[in-house]
Amino acid sequence: MNSRNGMGWIVWLLAGSLCFLLVADAGAERVMLTGEDLSAWRGDTGQWQVVGDVFLSPDNEKLLSTKPGKGVILNGPKGRTSHLLSKREFGDIKAHVEFMVSKDSNSGVYFMGRYEVQVFDSWNKKSLYPGIECGGIYARWNKTQRKRLEGHSPRVNVSKAPGQWQTFDIVFRAPRFDKTGRKISNARFETVHHNGELVHEDIELTGPTRAGAYNDERPAGPLMLQGDHGPVAYRNIRIEPAGPLPFFAFDNAATDETHKTPKEQVALLKELGYDGISSRGGEVLAEMADEVDKSGLRLFPVYLGINIDPDQPAYGGELTDAIEILKGRNAMLWLFLRSKKYKPSDPDGDPHAVKIISEIAETAAKSKVRIALYPHTGFWLERVEDAIRIAEKVNRRDVGVTFNLCHWLRVDDEKNMESLIKTAMPHLFVVSINGADSGGKEWKTLIQTLDRGTFDMRRFLKTLYDCGYNGPIGFQGYGIGGDARDNLTRTMNAWCEMNEPAK
């Protein structure tokens, strides 16, 4: 969200306790790409045609027949024509797409003309490979190794039968670039809903999908519909601003005398407009995951610890239980690292820490669970720099770091903020924030509601965005006390206000 890289500036609108981000580029207002004609699409539109409705051909279920009218676009009588690329170009967007395929047909929606969500007849079919399924994020192609890479299957196959209308609702984040044009963060599918079911969360894309219109990456690009793989129809393609980065609350911020259970905490956060909640591990996690699923919110990182001392058990059953509960969610473990043998930040503990984390990561990867190392004051892994050092030694894409504002303020100098964020960016999975006092050393001064404290949070957020961060941000509420509803309401309002453009 850096005005210098073409992504535009940030405009926040307040609506009660909710705020909505509008990125002032080509996607800054609602855009309809289907309707009365093909005027929203560039160049030669081939055999694409505008019709009133489509249905399976009574003579051949591998074809689509039409009814006269307007509002639906179809890729010709046999489904073998050119791709459509929108005239408008977009960066961060929220897209609603309705589509219909005939039996065994295949298409795709390419964001920025590069990153594909697969459209496919997956009705009662087994997957041939990750990403081929309807709602899958299609794979990249490695020419040297001649194999598919980074395909992502949906959590569940919710495909309807051929000849039925289906929906995608997708939040997409464009890659970020610095002022020299160097990519500083990857594109990501924040959420993908297929027929109302959440099938993907926070899928990072290291490059364009196979068969995209472009091999390079840029801050903005057209929406593309694949037209040459079989009959497909689209309607009600609606592009809107993506909204703010995901903003969640720690479970400690949602807990008080009237909000003790996961059900009560999740309901409060949903009411106030938060995107979800982070949770501690243990017995509460399964209940929390169930409540989050029922609410339509997201479960963000799960907080658990390990011991790096060679003569001590590294972790217990809580961690393996958490991985099983989080299976298929593309979720994260927040791992804090303790030691009695090694002092905070002592690199002598690195070899054993790297060994343990690598073992956990190997197990977690089978359940598509990532690890975000959690720097904590007084623990062995104390500083953001420590987390970066360990993540680089582990050297896995699914092991990254957390930037915890309160712990960073406790042990570091504010003047290092920009350089540290830039260094962390290649590994930065999640950020936690809260109101704080500059120069404070006690937790009551370092953890406050977001509307309090002397620390310049506007500057912090701007630095974070300018460095290319496009992931989730969480509100740390440890020890604040008082009424959770009041604390969370004040924080949500401050979250919106802090991101208003300078006047």
Protein Blocks (a to p, Z undefined) as FASTA:
>chain_A
ZZknonopaddddehjaccddddbfklpccdfbdjbmklpgcjehjaccdfbdcddfkbm
kbccddedehiacebjnopacddddfbdcfddcddddddddehiacdddehhlaccdddd
fehiacfbghjaghiacddddfklopaehiacdfbdcbdcehiacddddddddddddfko
pafbdcddfbaceehiafbghiacfbdcehiabfbdcfbdcddddfkloccddehiacdd
ebjadddddfklmgcfklmbfklmmmmmmmnopabdcddehjklmmmmmmmmmnopacdd
ddddddfbfkbcfbdfklmmmmmmmgoklpacddddddfkbcghiaklmmmmmmmmmmmm
mmmmmnopacdddddehiablbfklmmmmmmmnopakbccdddfklmmmmmcfklmmmmm
mmmmmmmmbdcdddddehiabfklmpccfkgcjbdfklmmmmmmmnopabdcdddfehng
pjfklmmmmmmmmmmmmmpccZZ
